[in-house]
Structures are given as structure tokens and as C-alpha cells.
Amino acid sequence: MKVKFLMVLALGAGVSTLSLPLLAHHGNAAYDTGKNITIKGTVTQWIWANPHIILQLDATDDRGQVVQWTAETENPSSMVHYGYTKQSMKPGDQITVTAIPSKNGKPFGRIVEVVLPNGQKLAGRGIQGPTKAEDYPKQ
């Protein structure tokens, strides 16, 4: 009985240790969660893939230089509940993105909201988004 208990305990400790990197992957330590930025630009890529949807867009900075921004959100199966589709954006679309910027100042962030060319607003689930089923838009 004691051997079985120790084996279960060791297995539990091993699984816990191996799962720690998964928690780090889904943390928000890279983002300045106290700040939102707004980026107006042109979509260059809309990558509809797991584990995160990636949006790349070109925007002009304060000095008139074109900067390629990358913003991410959740996985496709989560984001369809917020109105996103694989066809939501395409290269050449002029959009406005509100994002939580990275702490290191690089042109990277977490999507809070996207305003499409037709004016439709799509919420980014991310760090500040709703988390309950009743908060999802009705399909």
C-alpha cells in the first residue's frame, strides 16, 4: 500500500513539474496590461491557425516610417464565438486594432478589438475579454 501511494505521489509530482511550461506559455507577463494602444494600418497577413490567430499589419509611426505590427489572439475555435472567421480580414484591408502592447516596446501586442473596413467591431478575447459562455455573441 505504501509503495502504491509513493508511486502515485511521484507520478503526480512529475506531471506537475512537466506542466509548468504550459502555464508560462499562457501567461501575460510579456504584455503591459495597464495600457492599450490603437494601430491603424493595412493587413499584410491574417493567419488562422492554432495555437493562436496572428494578425500582421503595416502601420505608419510618428516619424512616417512603416512598421510591421504583429498582434495575436486566441485559437480559431474560441474566436468564432466572437464573430471572427478565416475570411474576417484579408491582405490590403484598412483596419484599426486596439491592442495590449508588449512590455519590451517591440511592435507586438494582444488584440483587444479590431474595427473592420465596414465598421464592424470584433472583440479580442485575450486578457481583458469575457470568459463566460453568456458573454459570447449569439450565432
C-alpha positions as CSV (number, residue, x, y, z in Angstrom):
1,M,0.0,0.0,0.0
2,K,2.8,2.4,0.9
3,V,4.6,1.6,-2.4
4,K,1.4,2.4,-4.4
5,F,1.0,5.7,-2.5
6,L,4.6,6.7,-3.2
7,M,4.2,5.8,-6.9
8,V,1.1,7.9,-7.2
9,L,2.8,10.8,-5.4
10,A,5.8,10.6,-7.6
11,L,3.7,10.5,-10.7
12,G,1.7,13.5,-9.6
13,A,4.9,15.4,-8.9
14,G,6.3,14.5,-12.3
15,V,3.1,15.6,-14.1
16,S,3.0,18.9,-12.2
17,T,6.7,19.6,-13.0
18,L,6.2,18.9,-16.7
19,S,3.1,21.0,-16.9
20,L,4.7,24.2,-15.6
21,P,6.0,25.3,-19.1
22,L,2.3,25.2,-20.3
23,L,1.4,27.8,-17.7
24,A,4.2,30.0,-18.7
25,H,3.1,29.9,-22.4
26,H,-0.4,31.1,-21.5
27,G,0.8,33.9,-19.1
28,N,0.5,37.6,-19.8
29,A,3.9,38.6,-18.4
30,A,5.1,39.8,-21.8
31,Y,2.3,42.4,-22.1
32,D,1.8,45.8,-20.5
33,T,-1.7,45.0,-19.2
34,G,-2.2,48.5,-17.9
35,K,-2.0,50.0,-21.3
36,N,-3.9,49.8,-24.6
37,I,-2.7,51.2,-27.9
38,T,-4.5,51.9,-31.2
39,I,-2.9,51.0,-34.5
40,K,-4.4,52.0,-37.9
41,G,-2.9,50.1,-40.7
42,T,-3.1,47.7,-43.7
43,V,-3.4,44.0,-43.2
44,T,-0.5,42.0,-44.7
45,Q,-1.4,38.6,-43.2
46,W,-4.3,37.0,-41.3
47,I,-3.1,33.6,-40.1
48,W,-6.0,31.5,-39.0
49,A,-4.2,28.7,-37.1
50,N,-3.6,27.0,-33.8
51,P,-2.5,27.7,-31.2
52,H,-3.1,31.5,-31.8
53,I,-4.6,33.5,-34.6
54,I,-1.9,36.0,-35.9
55,L,-2.6,39.4,-37.5
56,Q,0.2,41.2,-39.2
57,L,-0.3,44.8,-40.5
58,D,1.7,47.7,-41.7
59,A,1.2,51.0,-39.9
60,T,3.0,54.3,-40.2
61,D,4.7,55.6,-37.0
62,D,5.1,59.1,-35.8
63,R,8.2,59.6,-37.9
64,G,6.4,58.5,-41.1
65,Q,8.2,55.1,-41.2
66,V,6.2,51.9,-42.0
67,V,6.3,49.5,-39.1
68,Q,5.1,45.9,-39.3
69,W,3.0,45.1,-36.3
70,T,2.0,41.6,-35.2
71,A,-0.9,41.0,-32.9
72,E,-2.3,37.8,-31.6
73,T,-5.5,36.4,-30.1
74,E,-6.8,33.1,-29.0
75,N,-7.2,29.9,-31.1
76,P,-9.8,29.8,-34.0
77,S,-12.3,27.6,-32.2
78,S,-12.5,30.1,-29.4
79,M,-12.6,33.2,-31.6
80,V,-15.6,32.1,-33.8
81,H,-17.8,32.8,-30.8
82,Y,-16.7,36.4,-31.0
83,G,-17.6,36.7,-34.7
84,Y,-14.2,36.0,-36.3
85,T,-13.8,33.8,-39.4
86,K,-11.0,32.8,-41.6
87,Q,-12.3,35.5,-44.0
88,S,-12.7,38.3,-41.5
89,M,-9.6,40.1,-42.8
90,K,-7.5,39.8,-46.0
91,P,-4.3,41.5,-47.2
92,G,-5.0,45.1,-48.2
93,D,-7.8,45.7,-45.7
94,Q,-7.5,49.0,-43.8
95,I,-8.3,48.3,-40.2
96,T,-7.9,49.7,-36.7
97,V,-6.7,47.5,-33.9
98,T,-6.7,48.2,-30.2
99,A,-4.1,46.0,-28.5
100,I,-2.3,45.5,-25.3
101,P,1.3,46.2,-26.2
102,S,4.4,44.2,-25.3
103,K,6.5,45.4,-22.4
104,N,9.7,45.4,-24.4
105,G,8.4,48.1,-26.9
106,K,8.5,45.9,-29.9
107,P,5.6,46.1,-32.4
108,F,3.7,43.2,-30.9
109,G,0.5,43.0,-28.9
110,R,-2.6,41.1,-27.8
111,I,-5.8,42.0,-29.7
112,V,-8.5,43.8,-27.6
113,E,-10.6,44.9,-30.6
114,V,-10.5,45.1,-34.3
115,V,-12.5,47.6,-36.4
116,L,-13.0,46.2,-39.9
117,P,-13.2,48.3,-43.1
118,N,-17.1,48.1,-43.0
119,G,-17.1,49.5,-39.4
120,Q,-17.9,46.1,-37.8
121,K,-16.1,45.7,-34.4
122,L,-14.7,42.4,-33.3
123,A,-13.7,41.9,-29.7
124,G,-10.4,40.1,-28.9
125,R,-10.9,37.6,-26.2
126,G,-7.4,37.9,-24.8
127,I,-6.5,39.1,-21.4
128,Q,-9.4,41.5,-20.8
129,G,-12.2,39.8,-22.8
130,P,-15.2,38.0,-21.5
131,T,-14.8,34.5,-20.2
132,K,-18.3,33.2,-19.6
133,A,-20.5,31.5,-22.2
134,E,-23.3,34.0,-21.8
135,D,-20.8,36.8,-22.9
136,Y,-20.4,35.3,-26.3
137,P,-22.4,36.8,-29.2
138,K,-25.4,34.8,-30.2
139,Q,-25.0,33.0,-33.5
